[in-house]
């Protein structure tokens, strides 16, 4: 059971406002090690330089989208089992099925609140306290 303060999180979203909201919520939940990436490409660069325990990624981004990022992460031995939560503004069942088939660990619909975020994270990595 990890303590939130010991878990490193990578937030991937092309909108600075959404990264800010996610970072604020994560901070409220006790996370201290939060890395931000503005695109899938930026996330891959940060993953090469940092140890990350959890990825929370937007689906719809220019450059490399969340699904492509997930596929790339699942192909590399170092990151293939890394917990990955997909965030999107759409609750399209086909989209959810596609993400699950590619190995996503959980899914969160935007906009989300702290309680929803906590439940999704705990479902993936265990209790935060």
C-alpha positions in Angstrom: 0.0 0.0 0.0 1.9 3.1 -1.2 1.7 6.4 0.5 0.8 9.1 -2.0 3.9 11.1 -1.1 6.2 8.2 -2.2 4.5 7.9 -5.7 5.8 9.8 -8.7 3.1 10.8 -11.1 3.4 12.0 -14.7 0.5 14.2 -15.9 0.2 14.4 -19.7 -2.2 16.9 -21.2 -1.8 19.5 -23.9 -3.9 22.0 -22.0 -2.0 23.8 -19.2 -5.3 24.4 -17.3 -6.1 20.7 -17.1 -2.5 19.9 -16.0 -2.9 22.6 -13.3 -6.2 21.1 -12.1 -4.8 17.6 -12.0 -1.7 18.7 -10.2 -3.8 20.6 -7.7 -6.0 17.5 -7.0 -2.9 15.3 -6.8 -1.3 17.7 -4.3 -4.5 17.6 -2.2 -4.4 13.8 -2.2 -0.8 13.9 -0.8 1.3 13.5 -3.9 4.6 15.5 -3.9 6.5 14.2 -7.0 4.4 15.4 -9.9 5.9 15.8 -13.4 4.0 17.6 -16.2 4.2 16.9 -19.9 2.5 19.0 -22.6 2.3 16.2 -25.2 2.8 12.5 -25.8 6.2 13.3 -27.3 7.1 15.4 -24.2 6.0 12.6 -21.9 8.2 10.0 -23.7 11.2 12.4 -23.2 10.4 12.8 -19.5 10.0 9.1 -19.0 13.5 8.5 -20.3 14.9 10.9 -17.7 12.7 10.2 -14.7 11.4 7.3 -12.6 7.6 7.4 -12.8 5.2 5.2 -10.9 1.9 6.3 -12.5 0.9 8.1 -15.7 -2.3 10.1 -16.0 -2.7 11.1 -19.7 -5.2 13.0 -21.7 -6.5 11.0 -24.8 -6.9 13.8 -27.3 -3.7 15.7 -28.0 -1.8 16.8 -31.1 1.5 15.2 -31.8 1.3 11.9 -30.0 -2.2 11.2 -28.5 -2.9 9.3 -25.3 -3.7 6.0 -27.0 -0.5 6.1 -29.1 1.5 7.0 -25.9 -0.1 4.0 -24.1 0.9 1.7 -27.0 4.5 2.9 -27.0 4.7 2.5 -23.2 3.3 -1.0 -23.3 6.0 -2.1 -25.9 9.0 -1.1 -23.7 10.2 -3.6 -21.0 10.9 -0.8 -18.5 7.5 0.8 -18.8 5.2 -2.0 -20.0 3.7 -2.6 -16.5 3.5 1.0 -15.5 0.1 2.0 -14.3 -1.7 4.2 -16.9 -4.9 6.1 -16.4 -6.5 7.7 -19.4 -8.4 11.0 -19.1 -10.9 12.1 -21.7 -13.9 14.4 -22.1 -15.7 11.6 -24.0 -17.3 8.5 -22.5 -17.5 6.6 -25.8 -17.8 2.9 -25.0 -15.9 1.9 -28.2 -13.1 4.2 -27.2 -13.0 2.7 -23.7 -12.8 -0.8 -25.2 -10.0 0.2 -27.4 -8.0 1.7 -24.5 -8.6 -1.5 -22.4 -7.4 -3.7 -25.3 -4.2 -1.6 -25.5 -3.6 -2.1 -21.7 -4.9 0.9 -20.0 -5.4 0.4 -16.2 -8.2 2.8 -15.6 -10.2 5.6 -17.2 -11.4 9.0 -15.9 -13.9 11.3 -17.5 -13.1 15.0 -17.5 -14.0 17.1 -15.7 -13.2 15.1 -12.6 -13.1 15.9 -8.9 -10.6 14.9 -6.1 -12.8 11.9 -4.9 -13.1 10.5 -8.4 -9.4 10.9 -9.1 -8.6 9.2 -5.7 -10.8 6.2 -6.5 -9.3 5.7 -10.0 -5.7 5.9 -8.6 -6.5 3.6 -5.7 -8.0 1.1 -8.1 -4.7 1.0 -9.9 -2.0 1.3 -7.3 -3.8 0.5 -4.0 -4.8 2.7 -1.0 -3.0 6.0 -0.7 -2.8 6.1 3.1 
